[in-house]
Amino acid sequence: MTIDAATKDATAAQLLAIIATQTEIARLGLDLGSVMALIAERAQTITEASGAVVELVEGDDMVYRAVAGDAAGMLGVRLTREASLSGLCVESEETLRCDDSDVDPRVDREACGRVGLRSIVVVPLIHEGDAVGALTVFSPEVAAFDDGDARVLALMSELIAAAMFHATRFGVDELFRQATTDQLTGLANRALFMDRLRHAIASSFRTQRRLAVLMLDMEGLKPINDTFGHRAGDAAIAEMARRIASELRQSDTVARIGGDEFAYLLSTVPDHEGAFTVAQRIARRCDRPFEFEGQTFQIGASIGVAIGPDDGDEPDVLLALADRDMYAAKRRKKTSASALRPSPSPLR
């Protein structure tokens, strides 16, 4: 579908939103993971869908690599290509629409019922002439989308295709690397981390072994940014990533999941004490001065831990618990630092 054809049924407001999205994509540069996350968010908003997903083909699966709205908890989910509407979309390289999942034989009715969706529109993502994924929006309402929404999604898919083209010209393997890697640090991004975490949880049930999720919040970044600018801040983030990754085992995953937030997946741990020992070792490695262009900065990290399946067996639950524990660790640090400061002299 050409862009001219796609604009016929798009409203002026939708077209302005797409143009604004294009401008933001230009600012993101070659960070394909962030581009896909932005497109999912805007596709949901522009079509007034309840949720949106960017799926990529990986072997026989369709993998959720960016999500928005009601799909927010589904990052890293895998669907079998042959049993999904998005897989059929990739196979046919055509836009597909389902007005009612209860009566449409092309969809997995049981899966649709579990998440409460009835309407779906899915458009293929074309990279170097091949369909490598799909952009999907969905709604719990019957017949929630029309041809205009499908054409708007086609425009959004053109934006992703352009980002794919500029991010990589080295085929599908490089495309997946770009889509799952944090550009600044070279670590995994949030999408890949969630995928690995889902696999680790499934494995823990099969093997009866524990896993651990560590959430790390970098300390000292704001004063670096405020005083010396974001170039120094980016260098500090990259240095923190190197320190965290230095403890990495081959079976583990480290990811940058936010501006100054990192996540560490220990695929197997013997017990709670083993996970806390790793966390303490990482904290000691992170809490060291950092030098940049003749300046010395103090950086560090607060770390929270959650153990699966003891603390939970869902990715979002484990992340939330580790995040809560991380903020508790941050508060303990502040309390400890306050206790070390001399008390002010009483007023006379």
NUBA-382083 format. One line per 4 residues: for each residue x negated, y, z of N, C-alpha, C. Coordinates in steps of 0.001 Angstrom, whole numbers, plus 500000, padded with zeros to 6 digits. Layout:
REM residues N
X/Y/Z/X/Y/Z/X/Y/Z; ...
***
This chain:
REM residues 348
499153/498805/500000/500000/500000/500000/499119/501243/500000; 499376/502181/499122/498590/503406/499066/499082/504378/500126; 498223/505352/500441/498607/506356/501429/499781/507184/500922; 499814/507506/499622/500928/508279/499072/502244/507551/499279
502258/506242/499037/503477/505464/499221/503871/505415/500688; 502879/505299/501552/503164/505183/502981/503738/506463/503562; 503428/507615/502985/503898/508885/503551/505348/509190/503203; 505955/508448/502309/507300/508799/501842/508321/508823/502963
508254/507842/503871/509248/507756/504933/508729/508249/506287; 507513/508781/506318/506975/509306/507572/507505/510711/507817; 507894/511010/509054/508369/512348/509380/507189/513304/509488; 507503/514588/509466/506444/515592/509589/505701/515433/510906
506457/515150/511982/505824/514985/513291/504886/513783/513292; 505310/512697/512657/504461/511511/512596/503188/511780/511806; 503328/512486/510694/502158/512796/509875/501177/513693/510625; 501708/514667/511368/500825/515526/512162/500101/514720/513240
500814/513767/513841/500185/512926/514857/499084/512061/514247; 499311/511574/513033/498299/510754/512356/497077/511599/512013; 497299/512819/511561/496186/513718/511249/495369/514013/512507; 496076/514267/513623/495384/514517/514885/494570/513297/515305
495132/512112/515081/494416/510873/515409/493154/510745/514566; 493265/511100/513299/492109/511027/512405/490981/511927/512903; 491340/513102/513412/490343/514021/513950/489644/513422/515168; 490424/512775/516037/489833/512157/517225/488924/510990/516844
489314/510248/515814/488482/509132/515351/487128/509658/514880; 487145/510800/514194/485887/511391/513725/484970/511700/514900; 485538/512122/516031/484728/512420/517215/484129/511149/517821; 484839/510030/517693/484366/508786/518278/483209/508179/517487
483036/508598/516245/481915/508117/515450/482013/506637/515148; 480939/505882/515444/480860/504472/515073/481297/503527/516190; 481921/504060/517226/482371/503223/518341/483691/502561/517961; 483606/501412/517284/484790/500767/516728/485758/500315/517813
485241/499841/518944/486120/499425/520024/486998/500562/520514; 486413/501744/520676/487185/502905/521124/488172/503354/520057; 487774/503248/518783/488686/503605/517684/489919/502705/517718; 489709/501412/517895/490844/500489/517910/491751/500753/519107
491156/501064/520259/491957/501385/521439/492802/502640/521198; 492217/503635/520563/492945/504860/520244/494088/504579/519281; 493822/503770/518245/494857/503459/517256/496015/502715/517904; 495725/501769/518787/496795/501036/519466/497671/501997/520269
497026/502903/520983/497774/503881/521792/498652/504771/520928; 498084/505274/519824/498849/506184/518970/499926/505452/518176; 499657/504223/517745/500673/503453/517025/501896/503242/517899; 501654/502948/519175/502776/502771/520096/503573/504062/520254
502865/505165/520431/503538/506450/520652/504300/506913/519417; 503663/506850/518271/504247/507394/517042/505482/506615/516611; 505472/505292/516796/506626/504481/516394/507634/504304/517524; 507334/504887/518700/508183/504757/519886/508375/503295/520266
507342/502498/520076/507357/501088/520457/507099/500954/521949; 507400/499789/522498/507095/499566/523912/505654/499118/524097; 505064/498548/523035/503687/498103/523129/503055/498001/521755; 501719/498022/521720/500984/497905/520457/499696/497139/520699
499261/496421/519658/498085/495558/519764/497276/495635/518478; 495951/495686/518604/495059/495456/517478/494471/494063/517673; 494753/493175/516713/494268/491801/516774/493200/491590/515703; 492174/490838/516050/491159/490457/515075/491144/488946/514917
490854/488501/513697/490741/487069/513418/489392/486577/513935; 489427/485546/514750/488200/484907/515210/488415/483403/515123; 487884/482807/514066/488101/481389/513830/489562/481116/513534; 490156/480221/514305/491569/479866/514120/492495/480695/514996
491940/481706/515660/492730/482502/516602/492899/483944/516142; 493955/484570/516643/494132/486016/516594/493872/486513/518019; 492902/487413/518186/492486/487841/519528/492869/489305/519741; 493503/489591/520869/493901/490953/521213/492659/491729/521635
492174/492637/520769/490966/493399/521046/491250/494831/521487; 492475/495325/521307/492875/496636/521827/494374/496578/522081; 494819/497182/523186/496224/497083/523586/496706/498422/524131; 498032/498597/524108/498638/499822/524650/500044/499517/525129
500550/500346/526039/501921/500206/526513/502144/498910/527263; 503236/498222/526959/503579/496987/527646/502596/495857/527362; 501710/496056/526399/500697/495039/526095/499421/495251/526903; 499413/496230/527804/498182/496622/528499/497520/495475/529236
498306/494534/529756/497726/493424/530503/497328/492245/529644; 497398/492395/528317/497165/491261/527419/495812/491305/526714; 494943/492227/527087/493643/492336/526431/492898/491008/526538; 492390/490514/525400/491673/489248/525384/492541/488035/525137
493864/488226/525052/494766/487097/524774/494480/486535/523383; 494579/485208/523259/494366/484543/521974/495642/483832/521540; 495985/483998/520267/497105/483287/519663/496588/482427/518518; 497216/481296/518299/496854/480468/517159/497332/481135/515883
496466/481271/514909/496821/481965/513667/498057/481367/513017; 498112/480042/512955/499189/479394/512205/500534/479468/512915; 500530/479877/514192/501781/479920/514951/502181/481332/515335; 501620/482346/514672/501929/483732/515031/502281/484543/513788
503106/485567/513995/503478/486437/512887/502270/487216/512400; 501376/487595/513312/500171/488316/512901/499263/487418/512060; 499200/486121/512395/498427/485195/511578/498991/485061/510190; 500326/485022/510094/500974/484964/508786/500732/486243/507996
500702/487370/508700/500410/488659/508068/499015/488658/507460; 498051/488140/508202/496680/488063/507701/496597/487128/506498; 497293/486001/506605/497266/485023/505524/497850/485586/504234; 498960/486325/504360/499639/486863/503180/499113/488239/502769
498386/488896/503698/497903/490259/503484/499055/491210/503160; 500185/490994/503829/501380/491818/503619/501934/492291/504961; 502581/493465/504948/503276/493945/506130/504496/493078/506386; 504684/492652/507637/505811/491794/508002/506606/492456/509120
507925/492249/509067/508793/492824/510084/509761/491766/510589; 509919/491713/511883/510893/490828/512516/511889/491702/513265; 513164/491620/512904/514186/492441/513545/514783/491783/514784; 514683/490439/514866/515216/489744/516035/514475/488418/516201
513607/488364/517178/512779/487171/517374/513600/485939/517749; 514844/486141/518240/515668/484999/518630/516123/484175/517435; 516128/484786/516244/516637/484069/515065/515625/484010/513932; 514401/484496/514170/513386/484525/513119/512479/483289/513249
512496/482385/512274/511701/481147/512379/510197/481370/512262; 509761/482563/511886/508334/482811/511691/507600/483078/512997; 508335/483338/514060/507695/483725/515313/507816/482609/516342; 506975/482681/517368/507034/481768/518502/508097/482307/519457
509304/481755/519363/510428/482299/520119/510198/482206/521626; 509616/481098/522049/509374/480931/523482/508415/481999/523997; 507334/482252/523246/506360/483265/523655/507001/484649/523658; 507799/484953/522637/508482/486255/522584/509419/486417/523775
510110/485332/524131/511032/485399/525257/510313/485657/526568; 509098/485081/526720/508355/485259/527969/507976/486716/528194; 507625/487414/527116/507217/488815/527273/508354/489788/526979; 509533/489257/526622/510716/490090/526442/510706/490976/525222
510143/490485/524088/510168/491305/522879/511123/490703/521858; 511770/491587/521108/512731/491145/520091/512354/491633/518694; 511790/492857/518592/511428/493420/517292/509924/493536/517159; 509405/493239/515948/507964/493284/515707/507713/493826/514308
506683/494674/514195/506150/495043/512879/504649/494804/512930; 504114/494151/511906/502687/493851/511875/502140/494143/510479; 501025/494887/510429/500391/495233/509151/498964/494700/509155; 498472/494243/508000/497115/493686/507952/496046/494769/508015
494905/494416/508591/493731/495278/508595/492770/494735/507543; 492497/495530/506529/491689/495093/505397/490284/495677/505525; 489286/494806/505530/487883/495213/505596/487127/494538/504467; 486519/495344/503579/485777/494829/502432/486598/493835/501622
487870/494149/501437/488742/493336/500596/489399/492161/501281; 489065/491888/502543/489636/490752/503265/490436/491226/504471; 491515/490504/504774/492289/490780/505982/491558/490184/507170; 491097/491037/508060/490310/490578/509205/491060/490729/510531
492276/491232/510470/493043/491427/511684/494393/492012/511363; 495076/492484/512411/496417/493025/512226/496693/494085/513291; 497504/495060/512931/498003/496072/513858/499472/495776/514091; 499856/495579/515339/501205/495134/515680/501848/496085/516677
503130/496379/516466/503932/497069/517478/505146/496205/517770; 505675/496334/518999/506843/495522/519349/507761/496277/520287; 508983/495767/520419/510002/496413/521244/510944/495348/521802; 511525/495572/522987/512527/494632/523516/513893/494794/522858
514040/495830/522026/515315/496088/521362/515386/495366/520014; 516582/494940/519643/516803/494339/518322/516775/495440/517267; 516119/495157/516126/516057/496087/514987/515575/497472/515417; 514520/497507/516208/514009/498777/516722/513218/499556/515679
512757/498890/514608/511896/499532/513616/512529/499478/512238; 512145/500455/511393/512639/500475/510026/511471/500544/509051; 511770/500720/507767/510705/500762/506756/509764/501939/506984; 510300/503032/507518/509457/504186/507794/508384/503867/508820
508766/503129/509873/507788/502731/510884/506712/501838/510274; 507137/500940/509389/506172/500053/508740/505176/500848/507905; 505664/501871/507239/504768/502684/506400/503838/503540/507261; 504337/504011/508394/503468/504749/509322/502354/503844/509827
502698/502607/510168/501671/501663/510619/500653/501392/509524; 501119/501374/508273/500181/501180/507169/499163/502314/507133; 499616/503532/507404/498689/504666/507469/497693/504485/508608; 498188/504027/509767/497298/503811/510908/496273/502725/510596
496714/501688/509877/495774/500621/509527/494704/501128/508567; 495053/502100/507729/494061/502710/506838/492973/503413/507658; 493368/504032/508789/492385/504705/509637/491422/503696/510254; 491958/502559/510710/491083/501527/511263/490162/500985/510182
490713/500762/508976/489902/500233/507880/488736/501172/507563; 489008/502474/507584/487943/503445/507326/486885/503384/508425; 487339/503259/509679/486391/503161/510790/485546/501901/510672; 486175/500801/510266/485443/499549/510058/484378/499721/508986
484754/500384/507905/483822/500572/506791/482604/501369/507224; 482847/502435/508004/481739/503297/508415/480929/502684/509557; 481591/501872/510403/480881/501279/511531/479946/500169/511084; 480336/499438/510055/479513/498310/509623/479702/498029/508145
478596/497693/507501/478647/497262/506108/477950/495911/505963; 477944/495150/507044/477190/493907/507044/478074/492689/507265; 479334/492767/506880/480196/491597/506931/480914/491418/508246; 481610/490275/508350/482521/490033/509455/481795/489885/510785
480654/489207/510822/479943/489024/512088/479569/490361/512717; 479063/491279/511899/478699/492596/512413/479936/493376/512821; 481044/493169/512111/482305/493819/512466/482727/493426/513874; 482694/492137/514196/483082/491686/515523/482126/492213/516591
480832/492273/516263/479870/492810/517228/480192/494254/517549; 480468/495042/516514/480802/496453/516730/482088/496603/517534; 483047/495704/517302/484351/495821/517960/484311/495405/519418; 483274/494692/519837/483231/494156/521196/482030/494644/522001
481303/495630/521478/480089/496122/522131/480217/497600/522463; 479780/497964/523668/479718/499371/524046/478543/500023/523321; 478815/501083/522584/477804/501665/521710/476616/502244/522470; 476869/502880/523601/475798/503549/524339/474844/502559/525004
475389/501522/525636/474577/500632/526456/474219/499316/525782; 474958/498937/524752/474747/497640/524132/475368/496492/524914; 476046/496792/526027/476742/495760/526793/478066/495404/526126; 478713/494372/526630/480076/494068/526193/480993/495242/526548
482080/495401/525787/483077/496402/526164/484223/495725/526921; 485227/496495/527281/486318/495950/528102/487041/494802/527399; 487244/494925/526077/487969/493892/525337/487252/492549/525427; 485940/492545/525202/485190/491292/525262/485136/490768/526697
485012/491663/527669/484968/491229/529062/486252/490502/529443; 487406/491047/529053/488673/490410/529390/488803/489053/528715; 488320/488956/527483/488319/487676/526769/487491/486649/527540; 486273/487030/527940/485398/486116/528674/485999/485758/530044
486643/486724/530679/487239/486467/531989/488375/485456/531877; 489198/485581/530842/490280/484609/530642/489707/483206/530442; 488653/483103/529651/488007/481804/529440/487452/481254/530756; 486819/482115/531554/486219/481677/532820/487281/481188/533798
488430/481867/533839/489517/481438/534726/490029/480064/534306; 490243/479885/532991/490703/478580/532505/489688/477489/532839; 488403/477808/532687/487355/476840/532985/487306/476507/534473; 487556/477502/535319/487500/477262/536768/488557/476264/537214
489716/476267/536551/490761/475298/536885/490360/473894/536437; 489701/473813/535272/489291/472497/534767/488169/471899/535606; 487224/472739/536030/486027/472241/536715/486113/472326/538231; 487180/472986/538732/487339/473174/540180/486177/473958/540777
485677/474924/540010/484603/475785/540490/485094/477214/540615; 484433/477979/541461/484802/479377/541651/484076/480269/540648; 484662/481425/540388/484021/482492/539621/484104/483765/540445; 483347/484775/540040/483384/486055/540751/483441/487207/539761
484216/488217/540112/484272/489465/539353/483712/490569/540227; 482699/491272/539713/482103/492400/540420/482467/493683/539685; 482971/494657/540400/483225/495988/539845/482175/496938/540402; 481519/497696/539504/480426/498590/539902/480756/500010/539478
480678/500924/540427/480889/502344/540141/479558/503068/540310; 479098/503687/539225/477810/504374/539243/477893/505645/540087; 476877/505893/540869/476809/507092/541718/475699/508010/541233; 475936/509299/541327/474924/510287/540960/475037/510817/539546
476043/510345/538783/476141/510772/537381/476626/512217/537248; 477598/512614/538052/478185/513951/537892/477157/515071/538055; 476333/515067/539085/475345/516152/539189/474349/516170/538035; 474044/514998/537469/473144/514960/536307/473807/515631/535117
475066/515271/534863/475805/515884/533752/475963/517383/533950; 476309/517783/535186/476578/519192/535461/475319/520047/535342; 474178/519496/535711/472940/520277/535756/472143/520190/534464; 472069/519003/533892/471170/518800/532750/471902/518377/531467
473219/518246/531517/473982/517953/530315/474179/516464/530074; 475016/516168/529086/475429/514782/528843/474326/513939/528220; 473339/514556/527610/472232/513756/527068/471490/513058/528198; 471229/513813/529284/470608/513210/530455/471558/512205/531108
472850/512550/531138/473842/511635/531717/473909/510316/530959; 473882/510401/529627/473909/509174/528818/472671/508324/529076; 471525/508978/529239/470296/508237/529537/470403/507535/530888; 471043/508194/531857/471216/507589/533174/472159/506388/533109
473238/506511/532323/474167/505385/532152/473454/504203/531511; 472642/504482/530480/471914/503413/529796/470923/502738/530747; 470273/503529/531611/469340/502963/532577/470090/502098/533592; 471262/502559/534045/472054/501761/534978/472457/500444/534332
472821/500490/533055/473191/499261/532343/472032/498279/532311; 470813/498790/532062/469636/497906/532033/469394/497267/533393; 469569/498037/534455/469340/497502/535789/470354/496408/536124; 471599/496647/535788/472635/495650/536071/472398/494390/535244
472102/494568/533954/471936/493425/533055/470688/492610/533376; 469747/493186/534107/468515/492461/534425/468785/491256/535316; 469935/491243/535985/470300/490111/536838/471137/489083/536088; 471347/489284/534795/472293/488485/534019/471785/487065/533769
472653/486088/534068/472408/484717/533645/473043/484517/532266; 472607/483490/531559/473099/483272/530204/474609/483059/530170; 475164/482471/531232/476594/482165/531257/477452/483319/531768; 476820/484430/532184/477555/485562/532752/477773/486660/531713
478600/487635/532078/478899/488753/531186/478874/490060/531963; 478163/491044/531432/478184/492396/531989/478816/493319/530953; 479699/494201/531402/480393/495096/530478/480458/496504/531050; 480443/497466/530165/480777/498837/530546/482250/499014/530207
483075/499241/531224/484521/499278/530996/485100/500680/531137; 484255/501643/531467/484705/503030/531574/483499/503937/531531; 483707/505221/531746/482610/506176/531666/481429/505811/532543; 481671/505591/533839/480593/505226/534764/480946/503963/535529
481796/503123/534947/482212/501875/535579/481723/500678/534782; 481246/499678/535512/480769/498449/534911/481461/497270/535588; 481544/496162/534868/482100/494937/535430/481129/493793/535163; 481032/492906/536115/480083/491793/536038/480870/490509/536313
480832/489575/535367/481497/488289/535533/480467/487220/535828; 480545/486639/537022/479739/485475/537380/480598/484253/537073; 480265/483541/536005/481138/482459/535528/481273/481329/536534; 480246/481116/537356/480329/480131/538446/479581/480674/539658
480174/480488/540826/479507/480817/542092/479808/479695/543071; 478865/479379/543968/479105/478277/544904/480161/478611/545950; 480158/479888/546397/481085/480307/547442/481084/481828/547511; 481852/482381/548443/481916/483829/548604/480545/484413/548922
479814/483727/549782/478509/484244/550194/477562/484365/549004; 477629/483402/548083/476785/483457/546898/477080/484672/546044; 478375/485015/545896/478755/486193/545116/478278/487475/545777; 478423/487557/547111/477986/488761/547821/476466/488919/547780
475759/487805/547770/474297/487876/547663/473877/488482/546334; 474536/488065/545253/474250/488647/543931/474584/490131/543928; 475742/490499/544505/476155/491905/544540/475126/492752/545293; 474636/492253/546410/473636/493003/547183/472332/493158/546408
471953/492109/545678/470723/492175/544892/470852/493210/543770; 472002/493242/543115/472239/494239/542063/472242/495639/542656; 472880/495801/543816/472947/497122/544452/471555/497647/544772; 470687/496773/545290/469318/497208/545611/468574/497619/544340
468785/496886/543261/468109/497216/542012/468621/498549/541450; 469918/498818/541642/470511/500051/541099/470147/501282/541920; 469985/501108/543215/469760/502251/544122/468293/502661/544135; 467829/503113/542983/466447/503597/542874/466435/504885/542067
465438/505746/542263/465368/506985/541485/465239/506698/539991; 465697/507656/539199/465656/507557/537743/464967/508805/537204; 463980/508611/536350/463237/509738/535787/463635/509973/534333; 463836/511256/534002/464202/511634/532633/463572/512981/532312
462680/512983/531336/462026/514201/530865/461450/515027/532015; 460707/514343/532884/460021/515028/533967/460872/515312/535191; 462165/514977/535134/463043/515196/536277/463350/513848/536934; 463476/513867/538249/463805/512655/538995/465199/512798/539600
466029/511791/539378/467405/511793/539883/467626/510549/540734; 468468/510699/541745/468853/509544/542553/470162/508982/542011; 470139/507747/541585/471355/507078/541125/471530/505796/541915; 472723/505260/541885/473002/504025/542605/474350/503481/542197
474835/502488/542917/476114/501870/542577/476794/501337/543822; 478118/501509/543880/478948/500826/544868/479570/499624/544168; 479608/498486/544852/480032/497242/544214/481125/496573/545036; 482171/496128/544340/483247/495356/544953/483297/493966/544348
483780/493003/545129/483765/491599/544711/485154/490986/544888; 485554/490178/543901/486751/489339/544016/486388/487942/543529; 486918/486920/544183/486593/485536/543878/487819/484839/543283; 487619/484190/542153/488692/483413/541563/488403/481922/541675
489416/481091/541868/490829/481484/541984/491279/481800/543408; 490333/481866/544369/490722/482083/545770/491530/483364/545951; 491033/484471/545347/491698/485767/545513/492797/485991/544472; 492790/485223/543396/493783/485384/542336/493365/484602/541107
494338/484316/540244/494028/483560/539038/494482/484276/537770; 494660/485602/537867/494996/486425/536704/493924/487494/536544; 493488/487786/535317/492427/488781/535098/492709/490121/535756; 493913/490655/535568/494230/491977/536110/494202/491982/537637
494629/490881/538247/494626/490787/539708/493201/490807/540237; 492320/490008/539626/490932/489957/540077/490234/491302/539895; 490485/491960/538767/489885/493275/538541/490376/494291/539561; 491682/494257/539842/492251/495215/540803/491683/494988/542203
491530/493722/542604/490997/493429/543931/489527/493822/544034; 488753/493531/542973/487341/493932/542980/487215/495444/542997; 488112/496134/542290/488105/497590/542267/488411/498148/543655; 489388/497547/544322/489737/497993/545672/488575/497778/546639
487911/496633/546510/486759/496344/547363/485605/497301/547072; 485477/497692/545804/484418/498634/545426/484655/499999/546089; 485901/500464/546095/486180/501748/546738/485993/501664/548244; 486256/500499/548822/485983/500321/550251/484478/500394/550523
483688/499809/549630/482228/499885/549769/481747/501327/549645; 482367/502077/548743/481999/503488/548571/482298/504286/549851; 483458/503994/550459/483804/504695/551703/482830/504342/552819; 482423/503073/552882/481474/502667/553921/480141/503381/553740
479728/503552/552485/478478/504267/552216/478559/505702/552712; 479682/506366/552426/479835/507761/552837/479852/507877/554346; 480536/506930/555010/480591/506953/556475/479208/506745/557070; 478461/505809/556472/477109/505536/556956/476203/506742/556760
476336/507398/555603/475515/508580/555335/475848/509705/556305; 477129/509859/556611/477545/510910/557546/476979/510654/558934; 476928/509372/559319/476423/509034/560652/474943/509345/560790; 474221/509341/559678/472786/509600/559711/472459/511088/559745
473429/511947/559381/473170/513378/559379/473178/513911/560814; 472320/514872/561121/472345/515457/562490/473622/516238/562708; 474159/516131/563919/475378/516851/564244/475081/518344/564360; 476028/519208/563956/475794/520657/564080/475732/521055/565548
474913/522031/565817/474802/522519/567195/476126/523130/567630; 476534/522867/568872/477791/523466/569341/477680/524980/569434; 478793/525635/569235/478825/527096/569334/478662/527485/570801; 477889/528518/571004/477658/528995/572373/478497/530251/572623
***
